[in-house]
């Protein structure tokens, strides 16, 4: 395993318990306590990653072998930049990572940061220019606010995945890969589109995903190119 955070969380430590503060809501206390006791939060802080999500990408990349030296990578909805940090480490100086988000992202070593909306005019041209060639991997960890209503939340996640795929298809090189958050068993039309566009489609839940979370990731490899991903 390579990279500063490749080792992941170390040995278990005694749990931290917070005293109740007068002005703090019980839900805030629970959130803070979970953060303080989360080994991936602690590991990310110690390794210099901007979010615990970095370890999700590390797990996904190692299980699916989708980040290699010299690759061109696009990170959609990249803020605060944890995934881009991991990607830059894995592709090395011979590769290229382009991170984009509508929110500003602090500079990341080895990463070209673009503050833009992927749907705005000229966005594809700007991304292509920053990449310097077709992408080997387009990835997205974008998440919609949850409502607590499972069907609605599933639709929101599917819509974000589809938006990412709309951008990925014109950027990917033949044989390229697509990685995005998508709940398994979701939108059947989107699943069909993915299977038409890629030779292999599978779902994965990295160890860094919280056990109570319903999130999974779709890992699609072997982009067919051309018009295969349009869905017909």
C-alpha positions in Angstrom: 0.0 0.0 0.0 1.4 3.4 -1.0 0.6 6.9 0.2 0.8 8.6 3.5 -2.6 7.3 4.7 -2.4 3.9 3.2 -2.2 2.2 6.6 -5.6 3.5 7.6 -6.7 3.6 11.2 -4.3 2.2 13.8 -5.0 0.3 17.0 -8.2 1.0 18.9 -8.2 3.7 21.6 -10.4 4.2 24.6 -13.7 5.9 23.6 -14.1 9.7 24.2 -17.2 10.7 26.0 -18.4 14.3 26.0 -20.1 16.1 28.8 -23.4 17.7 28.0 -23.1 21.4 27.3 -26.0 23.7 28.1 -26.1 25.3 24.7 -25.4 22.2 22.7 -28.3 20.2 21.3 -28.3 16.4 22.1 -27.9 15.7 18.4 -24.8 17.9 18.2 -23.3 16.1 21.2 -23.9 12.7 19.5 -22.3 14.0 16.3 -19.3 15.4 18.0 -18.8 12.2 20.1 -19.1 10.1 16.9 -16.5 12.2 15.2 -14.1 12.1 18.1 -14.4 8.3 18.3 -14.2 7.6 14.5 -10.9 6.0 13.7 -11.0 7.2 10.1 -11.5 10.8 11.2 -8.5 10.5 13.5 -6.4 8.7 10.8 -7.3 11.4 8.2 -6.3 14.1 10.6 -3.0 12.4 11.4 -2.2 11.7 7.7 -3.1 15.2 6.6 -6.1 14.3 4.5 -8.9 16.8 4.4 -11.7 14.3 5.1 -12.2 10.8 6.3 -13.7 10.1 2.8 -10.1 9.8 1.6 -10.1 6.3 3.1 -13.2 5.3 1.2 -11.3 6.0 -2.1 -8.2 4.2 -0.8 -10.3 1.1 -0.1 -12.2 1.3 -3.4 -9.0 1.9 -5.5 -7.2 -1.0 -4.0 -10.0 -3.4 -4.3 -10.8 -2.4 -7.9 -7.3 -1.3 -9.1 -8.6 1.9 -10.6 -5.9 4.4 -9.6 -2.4 3.8 -11.2 0.6 6.0 -11.9 0.4 8.2 -15.0 -3.4 8.3 -15.2 -5.6 11.3 -15.9 -8.3 11.7 -13.3 -11.3 14.0 -12.8 -12.8 14.5 -9.4 -16.3 15.9 -9.5 -17.7 17.8 -6.5 -14.3 17.5 -5.0 -14.5 19.9 -2.0 -12.9 19.7 0.4 -10.4 17.6 -1.5 -9.7 14.4 0.3 -10.3 12.2 -2.8 -8.1 14.5 -4.9 -5.3 14.2 -2.4 -5.4 10.4 -2.7 -5.7 10.5 -6.5 -2.6 12.8 -6.8 -0.6 10.4 -4.6 -1.6 7.4 -6.6 -1.1 8.8 -10.2 2.1 10.5 -9.2 4.0 13.3 -11.1 3.4 11.6 -14.5 -0.3 11.7 -14.1 -2.8 14.5 -13.8 -5.7 15.2 -11.4 -8.3 17.8 -12.1 -10.7 18.7 -9.2 -13.8 20.7 -9.7 -16.5 22.1 -7.5 -18.9 25.0 -7.3 -17.3 25.8 -4.0 -13.7 27.1 -3.7 -11.1 24.4 -2.9 -7.8 25.3 -1.2 -4.9 24.4 -3.4 -3.8 20.8 -3.4 -0.3 19.7 -4.4 -0.3 17.9 -7.7 -3.9 18.9 -8.5 -5.4 21.4 -10.9 -8.4 22.9 -9.1 -11.3 24.4 -11.1 -14.1 26.4 -9.4 -17.0 25.9 -11.8 -20.4 24.3 -12.3 -20.0 21.3 -14.6 -23.2 22.3 -16.3 -22.2 25.7 -17.3 -21.2 26.7 -20.9 -17.6 25.8 -21.7 -17.1 23.6 -18.7 -16.1 20.5 -20.7 -13.6 22.5 -22.7 -12.0 23.8 -19.5 -11.8 20.4 -18.0 -10.3 18.9 -21.2 -7.7 21.7 -21.4 -6.7 21.1 -17.7 -6.5 17.3 -18.3 -4.4 17.5 -21.4 -6.1 14.5 -22.9 -8.9 12.0 -22.3 -9.6 10.9 -18.7 -8.7 7.4 -17.4 -11.0 7.8 -14.4 -13.9 10.1 -13.6 -15.0 9.9 -10.0 -17.7 11.5 -7.8 -18.4 11.4 -4.1 -21.2 13.9 -4.5 -24.0 13.5 -1.9 -27.4 15.1 -1.7 -28.9 16.1 1.7 -30.9 13.2 3.1 -34.6 13.6 3.9 -35.1 10.4 5.9 -37.5 9.1 3.2 -35.6 6.2 1.6 -37.2 6.4 -1.9 -36.6 10.1 -2.1 -33.0 9.8 -1.0 -32.4 7.0 -3.5 -33.7 9.2 -6.3 -31.5 12.1 -5.2 -28.4 9.9 -5.2 -29.3 8.4 -8.6 -29.8 11.9 -10.0 -26.3 13.0 -8.9 -24.8 9.8 -10.3 -26.5 10.4 -13.6 -25.2 14.0 -13.7 -21.7 12.7 -13.1 -22.1 10.1 -15.8 -23.3 12.8 -18.3 -20.0 14.6 -17.8 -17.9 11.4 -17.6 -18.9 10.0 -21.0 -17.5 12.8 -23.2 -14.3 12.9 -21.1 -13.4 9.2 -20.7 -10.9 7.4 -22.9 -12.0 4.0 -24.3 -11.3 1.5 -21.5 -11.7 4.2 -18.8 -13.4 3.9 -15.4 -16.2 5.6 -13.6 -16.7 5.7 -9.9 -19.6 7.3 -8.1 -21.9 7.0 -5.1 -25.0 5.0 -6.0 -27.3 3.0 -3.8 -27.5 -0.6 -5.0 -30.9 -1.6 -6.3 -31.6 2.0 -7.3 -32.7 3.5 -10.7 -33.0 0.6 -13.1 -32.7 2.8 -16.1 -29.4 4.2 -14.8 -28.1 0.7 -14.1 -28.9 -0.3 -17.7 -27.2 2.8 -19.0 -24.1 1.9 -17.1 -24.0 -1.7 -18.3 -24.4 -0.5 -21.9 -21.5 2.0 -21.5 -19.1 -0.2 -19.6 -17.9 -3.7 -19.9 -18.0 -4.3 -16.1 -20.3 -2.8 -13.5 -20.2 -3.7 -9.8 -21.1 -2.2 -6.4 -18.8 -1.9 -3.4 -19.0 -0.6 0.1 -15.6 0.4 1.5 -14.6 -0.3 5.0 -14.5 3.4 5.7 -18.3 3.8 5.0 -20.1 3.9 8.3 -22.0 0.7 9.1 -25.3 2.6 9.5 -25.0 4.3 6.1 -26.9 3.0 3.1 -24.3 4.4 0.7 -22.5 2.2 -1.8 -20.4 3.0 -4.8 -20.7 1.9 -8.4 -17.4 1.0 -10.0 -17.7 0.8 -13.8 -14.7 -0.2 -15.9 -13.9 -0.8 -19.5 -15.7 2.2 -21.0 -16.9 1.3 -24.5 -16.7 4.8 -25.9 -18.7 6.1 -28.8 -22.5 6.3 -28.4 -22.8 3.1 -26.3 -23.6 5.0 -23.1 -26.5 7.0 -24.4 -29.1 4.5 -23.4 -30.7 4.5 -26.8 
